[in-house]
Amino acid sequence: MKVQVRGKNGFEVTDAISAYAEGKLEKVERYFKEELDAYVVCKIYKDHHKVEVTIPTKYYTMRAEVSNEDMYAAIDLTIDKLESQIRKNKTRITRSLQKKDGVSDLFHDALDLEALQRELVDLPIKKKSIVLDSMEMEDALTAMDMLGHDFFIFKEVKTGKVNVAYLRNDGKYGVIETE
């Protein structure tokens, strides 16, 4: 795996951090047949460090990010999170993409899927039906805050389009408007 580690927010990547991230990414590399690129971004803030790892493949992009007080711990947790995502979704991804040529070449055949599945806890999937209320953006943001949710789906009064308002990691709001 080709790993590119860079720093942001004034963080200078040392050889030790770079080598540590590369070593940890070897855990993820064993899942794939082909050599992939991995992009690691290390950010420093006043009270914590954040590590983001992105691994683009031919069919989809894997991404994980974790904040922690210690940069090395943040790297560990990010790689663990990424590995968990891969194990959890390997079967689903392979099944849904098996119609596309070459997807079977993405993952190693030697991995025991049943053993990996036993390691995972099945998460319940809850299905909920909602009636979209027509409202203005400000009212939707208020409703989202009142419910304590980090997203809210509504129909915009002026356009009649379905929108999704969400709370971003930086504490600001974002909106996704459908066509």
MODELLER restraints for C-alpha pairs under 7 A, 6 or more apart:
rsr = mdl.restraints
at = mdl.atoms
rsr.add(forms.Gaussian(group=physical.xy_distance, feature=features.Distance(at['CA:1:A'], at['CA:29:A']), mean=6.38, stdev=0.5))
rsr.add(forms.Gaussian(group=physical.xy_distance, feature=features.Distance(at['CA:1:A'], at['CA:35:A']), mean=5.19, stdev=0.5))
rsr.add(forms.Gaussian(group=physical.xy_distance, feature=features.Distance(at['CA:1:A'], at['CA:36:A']), mean=5.11, stdev=0.5))
rsr.add(forms.Gaussian(group=physical.xy_distance, feature=features.Distance(at['CA:1:A'], at['CA:37:A']), mean=5.77, stdev=0.5))
rsr.add(forms.Gaussian(group=physical.xy_distance, feature=features.Distance(at['CA:1:A'], at['CA:38:A']), mean=6.93, stdev=0.5))
rsr.add(forms.Gaussian(group=physical.xy_distance, feature=features.Distance(at['CA:2:A'], at['CA:36:A']), mean=6.34, stdev=0.5))
rsr.add(forms.Gaussian(group=physical.xy_distance, feature=features.Distance(at['CA:2:A'], at['CA:37:A']), mean=4.74, stdev=0.5))
rsr.add(forms.Gaussian(group=physical.xy_distance, feature=features.Distance(at['CA:2:A'], at['CA:38:A']), mean=6.09, stdev=0.5))
rsr.add(forms.Gaussian(group=physical.xy_distance, feature=features.Distance(at['CA:3:A'], at['CA:22:A']), mean=6.19, stdev=0.5))
rsr.add(forms.Gaussian(group=physical.xy_distance, feature=features.Distance(at['CA:3:A'], at['CA:37:A']), mean=5.91, stdev=0.5))
rsr.add(forms.Gaussian(group=physical.xy_distance, feature=features.Distance(at['CA:3:A'], at['CA:38:A']), mean=4.72, stdev=0.5))
rsr.add(forms.Gaussian(group=physical.xy_distance, feature=features.Distance(at['CA:3:A'], at['CA:39:A']), mean=5.97, stdev=0.5))
rsr.add(forms.Gaussian(group=physical.xy_distance, feature=features.Distance(at['CA:4:A'], at['CA:38:A']), mean=6.22, stdev=0.5))
rsr.add(forms.Gaussian(group=physical.xy_distance, feature=features.Distance(at['CA:4:A'], at['CA:39:A']), mean=4.98, stdev=0.5))
rsr.add(forms.Gaussian(group=physical.xy_distance, feature=features.Distance(at['CA:4:A'], at['CA:40:A']), mean=6.05, stdev=0.5))
rsr.add(forms.Gaussian(group=physical.xy_distance, feature=features.Distance(at['CA:5:A'], at['CA:18:A']), mean=5.97, stdev=0.5))
rsr.add(forms.Gaussian(group=physical.xy_distance, feature=features.Distance(at['CA:5:A'], at['CA:39:A']), mean=6.13, stdev=0.5))
rsr.add(forms.Gaussian(group=physical.xy_distance, feature=features.Distance(at['CA:5:A'], at['CA:40:A']), mean=4.64, stdev=0.5))
rsr.add(forms.Gaussian(group=physical.xy_distance, feature=features.Distance(at['CA:5:A'], at['CA:41:A']), mean=5.93, stdev=0.5))
rsr.add(forms.Gaussian(group=physical.xy_distance, feature=features.Distance(at['CA:6:A'], at['CA:13:A']), mean=6.11, stdev=0.5))
rsr.add(forms.Gaussian(group=physical.xy_distance, feature=features.Distance(at['CA:6:A'], at['CA:40:A']), mean=6.36, stdev=0.5))
rsr.add(forms.Gaussian(group=physical.xy_distance, feature=features.Distance(at['CA:6:A'], at['CA:41:A']), mean=5.15, stdev=0.5))
rsr.add(forms.Gaussian(group=physical.xy_distance, feature=features.Distance(at['CA:6:A'], at['CA:42:A']), mean=6.26, stdev=0.5))
rsr.add(forms.Gaussian(group=physical.xy_distance, feature=features.Distance(at['CA:7:A'], at['CA:13:A']), mean=5.59, stdev=0.5))
rsr.add(forms.Gaussian(group=physical.xy_distance, feature=features.Distance(at['CA:7:A'], at['CA:41:A']), mean=5.68, stdev=0.5))
rsr.add(forms.Gaussian(group=physical.xy_distance, feature=features.Distance(at['CA:7:A'], at['CA:42:A']), mean=4.75, stdev=0.5))
rsr.add(forms.Gaussian(group=physical.xy_distance, feature=features.Distance(at['CA:7:A'], at['CA:43:A']), mean=5.82, stdev=0.5))
rsr.add(forms.Gaussian(group=physical.xy_distance, feature=features.Distance(at['CA:8:A'], at['CA:42:A']), mean=6.18, stdev=0.5))
rsr.add(forms.Gaussian(group=physical.xy_distance, feature=features.Distance(at['CA:8:A'], at['CA:43:A']), mean=4.83, stdev=0.5))
rsr.add(forms.Gaussian(group=physical.xy_distance, feature=features.Distance(at['CA:9:A'], at['CA:43:A']), mean=5.75, stdev=0.5))
rsr.add(forms.Gaussian(group=physical.xy_distance, feature=features.Distance(at['CA:9:A'], at['CA:44:A']), mean=5.88, stdev=0.5))
rsr.add(forms.Gaussian(group=physical.xy_distance, feature=features.Distance(at['CA:11:A'], at['CA:43:A']), mean=6.18, stdev=0.5))
rsr.add(forms.Gaussian(group=physical.xy_distance, feature=features.Distance(at['CA:11:A'], at['CA:44:A']), mean=5.87, stdev=0.5))
rsr.add(forms.Gaussian(group=physical.xy_distance, feature=features.Distance(at['CA:21:A'], at['CA:75:A']), mean=6.52, stdev=0.5))
rsr.add(forms.Gaussian(group=physical.xy_distance, feature=features.Distance(at['CA:24:A'], at['CA:79:A']), mean=6.75, stdev=0.5))
rsr.add(forms.Gaussian(group=physical.xy_distance, feature=features.Distance(at['CA:25:A'], at['CA:79:A']), mean=6.68, stdev=0.5))
rsr.add(forms.Gaussian(group=physical.xy_distance, feature=features.Distance(at['CA:28:A'], at['CA:83:A']), mean=5.87, stdev=0.5))
rsr.add(forms.Gaussian(group=physical.xy_distance, feature=features.Distance(at['CA:31:A'], at['CA:107:A']), mean=5.67, stdev=0.5))
rsr.add(forms.Gaussian(group=physical.xy_distance, feature=features.Distance(at['CA:31:A'], at['CA:108:A']), mean=5.71, stdev=0.5))
rsr.add(forms.Gaussian(group=physical.xy_distance, feature=features.Distance(at['CA:32:A'], at['CA:106:A']), mean=5.68, stdev=0.5))
rsr.add(forms.Gaussian(group=physical.xy_distance, feature=features.Distance(at['CA:32:A'], at['CA:107:A']), mean=4.42, stdev=0.5))
rsr.add(forms.Gaussian(group=physical.xy_distance, feature=features.Distance(at['CA:32:A'], at['CA:108:A']), mean=5.36, stdev=0.5))
rsr.add(forms.Gaussian(group=physical.xy_distance, feature=features.Distance(at['CA:33:A'], at['CA:105:A']), mean=6.53, stdev=0.5))
rsr.add(forms.Gaussian(group=physical.xy_distance, feature=features.Distance(at['CA:33:A'], at['CA:106:A']), mean=5.67, stdev=0.5))
rsr.add(forms.Gaussian(group=physical.xy_distance, feature=features.Distance(at['CA:33:A'], at['CA:107:A']), mean=5.57, stdev=0.5))
rsr.add(forms.Gaussian(group=physical.xy_distance, feature=features.Distance(at['CA:33:A'], at['CA:108:A']), mean=5.30, stdev=0.5))
rsr.add(forms.Gaussian(group=physical.xy_distance, feature=features.Distance(at['CA:34:A'], at['CA:106:A']), mean=6.52, stdev=0.5))
rsr.add(forms.Gaussian(group=physical.xy_distance, feature=features.Distance(at['CA:36:A'], at['CA:57:A']), mean=6.92, stdev=0.5))
rsr.add(forms.Gaussian(group=physical.xy_distance, feature=features.Distance(at['CA:37:A'], at['CA:55:A']), mean=6.05, stdev=0.5))
rsr.add(forms.Gaussian(group=physical.xy_distance, feature=features.Distance(at['CA:37:A'], at['CA:56:A']), mean=6.91, stdev=0.5))
rsr.add(forms.Gaussian(group=physical.xy_distance, feature=features.Distance(at['CA:38:A'], at['CA:53:A']), mean=6.87, stdev=0.5))
rsr.add(forms.Gaussian(group=physical.xy_distance, feature=features.Distance(at['CA:38:A'], at['CA:54:A']), mean=5.82, stdev=0.5))
rsr.add(forms.Gaussian(group=physical.xy_distance, feature=features.Distance(at['CA:38:A'], at['CA:55:A']), mean=4.65, stdev=0.5))
rsr.add(forms.Gaussian(group=physical.xy_distance, feature=features.Distance(at['CA:39:A'], at['CA:53:A']), mean=5.61, stdev=0.5))
rsr.add(forms.Gaussian(group=physical.xy_distance, feature=features.Distance(at['CA:39:A'], at['CA:54:A']), mean=5.16, stdev=0.5))
rsr.add(forms.Gaussian(group=physical.xy_distance, feature=features.Distance(at['CA:39:A'], at['CA:55:A']), mean=6.40, stdev=0.5))
rsr.add(forms.Gaussian(group=physical.xy_distance, feature=features.Distance(at['CA:40:A'], at['CA:51:A']), mean=6.94, stdev=0.5))
rsr.add(forms.Gaussian(group=physical.xy_distance, feature=features.Distance(at['CA:40:A'], at['CA:52:A']), mean=5.66, stdev=0.5))
rsr.add(forms.Gaussian(group=physical.xy_distance, feature=features.Distance(at['CA:40:A'], at['CA:53:A']), mean=4.54, stdev=0.5))
rsr.add(forms.Gaussian(group=physical.xy_distance, feature=features.Distance(at['CA:40:A'], at['CA:54:A']), mean=6.58, stdev=0.5))
rsr.add(forms.Gaussian(group=physical.xy_distance, feature=features.Distance(at['CA:41:A'], at['CA:51:A']), mean=5.70, stdev=0.5))
rsr.add(forms.Gaussian(group=physical.xy_distance, feature=features.Distance(at['CA:41:A'], at['CA:52:A']), mean=5.12, stdev=0.5))
rsr.add(forms.Gaussian(group=physical.xy_distance, feature=features.Distance(at['CA:41:A'], at['CA:53:A']), mean=6.51, stdev=0.5))
rsr.add(forms.Gaussian(group=physical.xy_distance, feature=features.Distance(at['CA:42:A'], at['CA:50:A']), mean=5.89, stdev=0.5))
rsr.add(forms.Gaussian(group=physical.xy_distance, feature=features.Distance(at['CA:42:A'], at['CA:51:A']), mean=4.67, stdev=0.5))
rsr.add(forms.Gaussian(group=physical.xy_distance, feature=features.Distance(at['CA:42:A'], at['CA:52:A']), mean=6.62, stdev=0.5))
rsr.add(forms.Gaussian(group=physical.xy_distance, feature=features.Distance(at['CA:43:A'], at['CA:49:A']), mean=5.71, stdev=0.5))
rsr.add(forms.Gaussian(group=physical.xy_distance, feature=features.Distance(at['CA:43:A'], at['CA:50:A']), mean=5.06, stdev=0.5))
rsr.add(forms.Gaussian(group=physical.xy_distance, feature=features.Distance(at['CA:43:A'], at['CA:51:A']), mean=6.33, stdev=0.5))
rsr.add(forms.Gaussian(group=physical.xy_distance, feature=features.Distance(at['CA:44:A'], at['CA:50:A']), mean=6.40, stdev=0.5))
rsr.add(forms.Gaussian(group=physical.xy_distance, feature=features.Distance(at['CA:47:A'], at['CA:69:A']), mean=6.69, stdev=0.5))
rsr.add(forms.Gaussian(group=physical.xy_distance, feature=features.Distance(at['CA:48:A'], at['CA:67:A']), mean=6.43, stdev=0.5))
rsr.add(forms.Gaussian(group=physical.xy_distance, feature=features.Distance(at['CA:48:A'], at['CA:68:A']), mean=5.43, stdev=0.5))
rsr.add(forms.Gaussian(group=physical.xy_distance, feature=features.Distance(at['CA:48:A'], at['CA:69:A']), mean=4.39, stdev=0.5))
rsr.add(forms.Gaussian(group=physical.xy_distance, feature=features.Distance(at['CA:49:A'], at['CA:67:A']), mean=5.50, stdev=0.5))
rsr.add(forms.Gaussian(group=physical.xy_distance, feature=features.Distance(at['CA:49:A'], at['CA:68:A']), mean=5.38, stdev=0.5))
rsr.add(forms.Gaussian(group=physical.xy_distance, feature=features.Distance(at['CA:49:A'], at['CA:69:A']), mean=5.68, stdev=0.5))
rsr.add(forms.Gaussian(group=physical.xy_distance, feature=features.Distance(at['CA:49:A'], at['CA:70:A']), mean=6.39, stdev=0.5))
rsr.add(forms.Gaussian(group=physical.xy_distance, feature=features.Distance(at['CA:49:A'], at['CA:71:A']), mean=5.69, stdev=0.5))
rsr.add(forms.Gaussian(group=physical.xy_distance, feature=features.Distance(at['CA:50:A'], at['CA:65:A']), mean=6.99, stdev=0.5))
rsr.add(forms.Gaussian(group=physical.xy_distance, feature=features.Distance(at['CA:50:A'], at['CA:66:A']), mean=5.68, stdev=0.5))
rsr.add(forms.Gaussian(group=physical.xy_distance, feature=features.Distance(at['CA:50:A'], at['CA:67:A']), mean=4.22, stdev=0.5))
rsr.add(forms.Gaussian(group=physical.xy_distance, feature=features.Distance(at['CA:50:A'], at['CA:68:A']), mean=6.43, stdev=0.5))
rsr.add(forms.Gaussian(group=physical.xy_distance, feature=features.Distance(at['CA:50:A'], at['CA:74:A']), mean=6.50, stdev=0.5))
rsr.add(forms.Gaussian(group=physical.xy_distance, feature=features.Distance(at['CA:51:A'], at['CA:65:A']), mean=5.51, stdev=0.5))
rsr.add(forms.Gaussian(group=physical.xy_distance, feature=features.Distance(at['CA:51:A'], at['CA:66:A']), mean=5.61, stdev=0.5))
rsr.add(forms.Gaussian(group=physical.xy_distance, feature=features.Distance(at['CA:51:A'], at['CA:67:A']), mean=6.48, stdev=0.5))
rsr.add(forms.Gaussian(group=physical.xy_distance, feature=features.Distance(at['CA:51:A'], at['CA:74:A']), mean=5.92, stdev=0.5))
rsr.add(forms.Gaussian(group=physical.xy_distance, feature=features.Distance(at['CA:51:A'], at['CA:75:A']), mean=6.05, stdev=0.5))
rsr.add(forms.Gaussian(group=physical.xy_distance, feature=features.Distance(at['CA:51:A'], at['CA:78:A']), mean=6.75, stdev=0.5))
rsr.add(forms.Gaussian(group=physical.xy_distance, feature=features.Distance(at['CA:52:A'], at['CA:64:A']), mean=5.82, stdev=0.5))
rsr.add(forms.Gaussian(group=physical.xy_distance, feature=features.Distance(at['CA:52:A'], at['CA:65:A']), mean=4.20, stdev=0.5))
rsr.add(forms.Gaussian(group=physical.xy_distance, feature=features.Distance(at['CA:52:A'], at['CA:66:A']), mean=6.74, stdev=0.5))
rsr.add(forms.Gaussian(group=physical.xy_distance, feature=features.Distance(at['CA:53:A'], at['CA:63:A']), mean=5.63, stdev=0.5))
rsr.add(forms.Gaussian(group=physical.xy_distance, feature=features.Distance(at['CA:53:A'], at['CA:64:A']), mean=5.48, stdev=0.5))
rsr.add(forms.Gaussian(group=physical.xy_distance, feature=features.Distance(at['CA:53:A'], at['CA:65:A']), mean=6.31, stdev=0.5))
rsr.add(forms.Gaussian(group=physical.xy_distance, feature=features.Distance(at['CA:54:A'], at['CA:62:A']), mean=5.76, stdev=0.5))
rsr.add(forms.Gaussian(group=physical.xy_distance, feature=features.Distance(at['CA:54:A'], at['CA:63:A']), mean=4.44, stdev=0.5))
rsr.add(forms.Gaussian(group=physical.xy_distance, feature=features.Distance(at['CA:54:A'], at['CA:64:A']), mean=6.75, stdev=0.5))
rsr.add(forms.Gaussian(group=physical.xy_distance, feature=features.Distance(at['CA:55:A'], at['CA:61:A']), mean=5.79, stdev=0.5))
rsr.add(forms.Gaussian(group=physical.xy_distance, feature=features.Distance(at['CA:55:A'], at['CA:62:A']), mean=5.13, stdev=0.5))
rsr.add(forms.Gaussian(group=physical.xy_distance, feature=features.Distance(at['CA:55:A'], at['CA:63:A']), mean=6.38, stdev=0.5))
rsr.add(forms.Gaussian(group=physical.xy_distance, feature=features.Distance(at['CA:56:A'], at['CA:62:A']), mean=6.18, stdev=0.5))
rsr.add(forms.Gaussian(group=physical.xy_distance, feature=features.Distance(at['CA:63:A'], at['CA:82:A']), mean=6.76, stdev=0.5))
rsr.add(forms.Gaussian(group=physical.xy_distance, feature=features.Distance(at['CA:64:A'], at['CA:78:A']), mean=5.90, stdev=0.5))
rsr.add(forms.Gaussian(group=physical.xy_distance, feature=features.Distance(at['CA:64:A'], at['CA:81:A']), mean=6.46, stdev=0.5))
rsr.add(forms.Gaussian(group=physical.xy_distance, feature=features.Distance(at['CA:64:A'], at['CA:82:A']), mean=5.59, stdev=0.5))
rsr.add(forms.Gaussian(group=physical.xy_distance, feature=features.Distance(at['CA:65:A'], at['CA:78:A']), mean=5.59, stdev=0.5))
rsr.add(forms.Gaussian(group=physical.xy_distance, feature=features.Distance(at['CA:66:A'], at['CA:74:A']), mean=5.82, stdev=0.5))
rsr.add(forms.Gaussian(group=physical.xy_distance, feature=features.Distance(at['CA:66:A'], at['CA:77:A']), mean=6.54, stdev=0.5))
rsr.add(forms.Gaussian(group=physical.xy_distance, feature=features.Distance(at['CA:66:A'], at['CA:78:A']), mean=5.39, stdev=0.5))
rsr.add(forms.Gaussian(group=physical.xy_distance, feature=features.Distance(at['CA:67:A'], at['CA:74:A']), mean=5.84, stdev=0.5))
rsr.add(forms.Gaussian(group=physical.xy_distance, feature=features.Distance(at['CA:68:A'], at['CA:74:A']), mean=5.14, stdev=0.5))
rsr.add(forms.Gaussian(group=physical.xy_distance, feature=features.Distance(at['CA:87:A'], at['CA:116:A']), mean=6.37, stdev=0.5))
rsr.add(forms.Gaussian(group=physical.xy_distance, feature=features.Distance(at['CA:88:A'], at['CA:120:A']), mean=6.90, stdev=0.5))
rsr.add(forms.Gaussian(group=physical.xy_distance, feature=features.Distance(at['CA:94:A'], at['CA:103:A']), mean=6.75, stdev=0.5))
rsr.add(forms.Gaussian(group=physical.xy_distance, feature=features.Distance(at['CA:97:A'], at['CA:103:A']), mean=6.40, stdev=0.5))
rsr.add(forms.Gaussian(group=physical.xy_distance, feature=features.Distance(at['CA:98:A'], at['CA:104:A']), mean=6.83, stdev=0.5))
rsr.add(forms.Gaussian(group=physical.xy_distance, feature=features.Distance(at['CA:132:A'], at['CA:154:A']), mean=5.23, stdev=0.5))
rsr.add(forms.Gaussian(group=physical.xy_distance, feature=features.Distance(at['CA:132:A'], at['CA:155:A']), mean=5.98, stdev=0.5))
rsr.add(forms.Gaussian(group=physical.xy_distance, feature=features.Distance(at['CA:133:A'], at['CA:154:A']), mean=5.61, stdev=0.5))
rsr.add(forms.Gaussian(group=physical.xy_distance, feature=features.Distance(at['CA:133:A'], at['CA:155:A']), mean=5.89, stdev=0.5))
rsr.add(forms.Gaussian(group=physical.xy_distance, feature=features.Distance(at['CA:134:A'], at['CA:154:A']), mean=6.31, stdev=0.5))
rsr.add(forms.Gaussian(group=physical.xy_distance, feature=features.Distance(at['CA:134:A'], at['CA:155:A']), mean=4.60, stdev=0.5))
rsr.add(forms.Gaussian(group=physical.xy_distance, feature=features.Distance(at['CA:134:A'], at['CA:156:A']), mean=5.67, stdev=0.5))
rsr.add(forms.Gaussian(group=physical.xy_distance, feature=features.Distance(at['CA:134:A'], at['CA:157:A']), mean=5.24, stdev=0.5))
rsr.add(forms.Gaussian(group=physical.xy_distance, feature=features.Distance(at['CA:135:A'], at['CA:154:A']), mean=6.91, stdev=0.5))
rsr.add(forms.Gaussian(group=physical.xy_distance, feature=features.Distance(at['CA:135:A'], at['CA:155:A']), mean=6.28, stdev=0.5))
rsr.add(forms.Gaussian(group=physical.xy_distance, feature=features.Distance(at['CA:135:A'], at['CA:156:A']), mean=5.47, stdev=0.5))
rsr.add(forms.Gaussian(group=physical.xy_distance, feature=features.Distance(at['CA:135:A'], at['CA:157:A']), mean=5.15, stdev=0.5))
rsr.add(forms.Gaussian(group=physical.xy_distance, feature=features.Distance(at['CA:136:A'], at['CA:156:A']), mean=5.69, stdev=0.5))
rsr.add(forms.Gaussian(group=physical.xy_distance, feature=features.Distance(at['CA:136:A'], at['CA:157:A']), mean=5.70, stdev=0.5))
rsr.add(forms.Gaussian(group=physical.xy_distance, feature=features.Distance(at['CA:137:A'], at['CA:156:A']), mean=6.84, stdev=0.5))
rsr.add(forms.Gaussian(group=physical.xy_distance, feature=features.Distance(at['CA:140:A'], at['CA:152:A']), mean=6.92, stdev=0.5))
rsr.add(forms.Gaussian(group=physical.xy_distance, feature=features.Distance(at['CA:140:A'], at['CA:154:A']), mean=6.86, stdev=0.5))
rsr.add(forms.Gaussian(group=physical.xy_distance, feature=features.Distance(at['CA:141:A'], at['CA:165:A']), mean=6.94, stdev=0.5))
rsr.add(forms.Gaussian(group=physical.xy_distance, feature=features.Distance(at['CA:144:A'], at['CA:150:A']), mean=6.93, stdev=0.5))
rsr.add(forms.Gaussian(group=physical.xy_distance, feature=features.Distance(at['CA:144:A'], at['CA:151:A']), mean=6.44, stdev=0.5))
rsr.add(forms.Gaussian(group=physical.xy_distance, feature=features.Distance(at['CA:144:A'], at['CA:152:A']), mean=5.53, stdev=0.5))
rsr.add(forms.Gaussian(group=physical.xy_distance, feature=features.Distance(at['CA:150:A'], at['CA:166:A']), mean=5.51, stdev=0.5))
rsr.add(forms.Gaussian(group=physical.xy_distance, feature=features.Distance(at['CA:150:A'], at['CA:167:A']), mean=5.11, stdev=0.5))
rsr.add(forms.Gaussian(group=physical.xy_distance, feature=features.Distance(at['CA:151:A'], at['CA:164:A']), mean=6.72, stdev=0.5))
rsr.add(forms.Gaussian(group=physical.xy_distance, feature=features.Distance(at['CA:151:A'], at['CA:165:A']), mean=5.42, stdev=0.5))
rsr.add(forms.Gaussian(group=physical.xy_distance, feature=features.Distance(at['CA:151:A'], at['CA:166:A']), mean=4.01, stdev=0.5))
rsr.add(forms.Gaussian(group=physical.xy_distance, feature=features.Distance(at['CA:151:A'], at['CA:167:A']), mean=6.27, stdev=0.5))
rsr.add(forms.Gaussian(group=physical.xy_distance, feature=features.Distance(at['CA:152:A'], at['CA:164:A']), mean=5.59, stdev=0.5))
rsr.add(forms.Gaussian(group=physical.xy_distance, feature=features.Distance(at['CA:152:A'], at['CA:165:A']), mean=5.15, stdev=0.5))
rsr.add(forms.Gaussian(group=physical.xy_distance, feature=features.Distance(at['CA:152:A'], at['CA:166:A']), mean=6.36, stdev=0.5))
rsr.add(forms.Gaussian(group=physical.xy_distance, feature=features.Distance(at['CA:153:A'], at['CA:163:A']), mean=5.80, stdev=0.5))
rsr.add(forms.Gaussian(group=physical.xy_distance, feature=features.Distance(at['CA:153:A'], at['CA:164:A']), mean=4.49, stdev=0.5))
rsr.add(forms.Gaussian(group=physical.xy_distance, feature=features.Distance(at['CA:153:A'], at['CA:165:A']), mean=6.40, stdev=0.5))
rsr.add(forms.Gaussian(group=physical.xy_distance, feature=features.Distance(at['CA:154:A'], at['CA:162:A']), mean=5.75, stdev=0.5))
rsr.add(forms.Gaussian(group=physical.xy_distance, feature=features.Distance(at['CA:154:A'], at['CA:163:A']), mean=5.49, stdev=0.5))
rsr.add(forms.Gaussian(group=physical.xy_distance, feature=features.Distance(at['CA:154:A'], at['CA:164:A']), mean=6.49, stdev=0.5))
rsr.add(forms.Gaussian(group=physical.xy_distance, feature=features.Distance(at['CA:155:A'], at['CA:161:A']), mean=5.47, stdev=0.5))
rsr.add(forms.Gaussian(group=physical.xy_distance, feature=features.Distance(at['CA:155:A'], at['CA:162:A']), mean=4.39, stdev=0.5))
rsr.add(forms.Gaussian(group=physical.xy_distance, feature=features.Distance(at['CA:155:A'], at['CA:163:A']), mean=5.94, stdev=0.5))
rsr.add(forms.Gaussian(group=physical.xy_distance, feature=features.Distance(at['CA:156:A'], at['CA:162:A']), mean=6.32, stdev=0.5))
rsr.add(forms.Gaussian(group=physical.xy_distance, feature=features.Distance(at['CA:156:A'], at['CA:163:A']), mean=6.61, stdev=0.5))
rsr.add(forms.Gaussian(group=physical.xy_distance, feature=features.Distance(at['CA:161:A'], at['CA:177:A']), mean=6.90, stdev=0.5))
rsr.add(forms.Gaussian(group=physical.xy_distance, feature=features.Distance(at['CA:161:A'], at['CA:178:A']), mean=6.24, stdev=0.5))
rsr.add(forms.Gaussian(group=physical.xy_distance, feature=features.Distance(at['CA:161:A'], at['CA:179:A']), mean=6.88, stdev=0.5))
rsr.add(forms.Gaussian(group=physical.xy_distance, feature=features.Distance(at['CA:162:A'], at['CA:177:A']), mean=6.27, stdev=0.5))
rsr.add(forms.Gaussian(group=physical.xy_distance, feature=features.Distance(at['CA:162:A'], at['CA:178:A']), mean=5.62, stdev=0.5))
rsr.add(forms.Gaussian(group=physical.xy_distance, feature=features.Distance(at['CA:163:A'], at['CA:175:A']), mean=6.64, stdev=0.5))
rsr.add(forms.Gaussian(group=physical.xy_distance, feature=features.Distance(at['CA:163:A'], at['CA:176:A']), mean=5.51, stdev=0.5))
rsr.add(forms.Gaussian(group=physical.xy_distance, feature=features.Distance(at['CA:163:A'], at['CA:177:A']), mean=4.45, stdev=0.5))
rsr.add(forms.Gaussian(group=physical.xy_distance, feature=features.Distance(at['CA:163:A'], at['CA:178:A']), mean=6.04, stdev=0.5))
rsr.add(forms.Gaussian(group=physical.xy_distance, feature=features.Distance(at['CA:164:A'], at['CA:175:A']), mean=5.53, stdev=0.5))
rsr.add(forms.Gaussian(group=physical.xy_distance, feature=features.Distance(at['CA:164:A'], at['CA:176:A']), mean=5.00, stdev=0.5))
rsr.add(forms.Gaussian(group=physical.xy_distance, feature=features.Distance(at['CA:164:A'], at['CA:177:A']), mean=6.50, stdev=0.5))
rsr.add(forms.Gaussian(group=physical.xy_distance, feature=features.Distance(at['CA:165:A'], at['CA:173:A']), mean=6.94, stdev=0.5))
rsr.add(forms.Gaussian(group=physical.xy_distance, feature=features.Distance(at['CA:165:A'], at['CA:174:A']), mean=5.72, stdev=0.5))
rsr.add(forms.Gaussian(group=physical.xy_distance, feature=features.Distance(at['CA:165:A'], at['CA:175:A']), mean=4.39, stdev=0.5))
rsr.add(forms.Gaussian(group=physical.xy_distance, feature=features.Distance(at['CA:165:A'], at['CA:176:A']), mean=6.42, stdev=0.5))
rsr.add(forms.Gaussian(group=physical.xy_distance, feature=features.Distance(at['CA:166:A'], at['CA:173:A']), mean=5.70, stdev=0.5))
rsr.add(forms.Gaussian(group=physical.xy_distance, feature=features.Distance(at['CA:166:A'], at['CA:174:A']), mean=5.23, stdev=0.5))
rsr.add(forms.Gaussian(group=physical.xy_distance, feature=features.Distance(at['CA:166:A'], at['CA:175:A']), mean=6.21, stdev=0.5))
rsr.add(forms.Gaussian(group=physical.xy_distance, feature=features.Distance(at['CA:167:A'], at['CA:173:A']), mean=4.71, stdev=0.5))
rsr.add(forms.Gaussian(group=physical.xy_distance, feature=features.Distance(at['CA:167:A'], at['CA:174:A']), mean=6.25, stdev=0.5))
rsr.add(forms.Gaussian(group=physical.xy_distance, feature=features.Distance(at['CA:168:A'], at['CA:174:A']), mean=6.39, stdev=0.5))
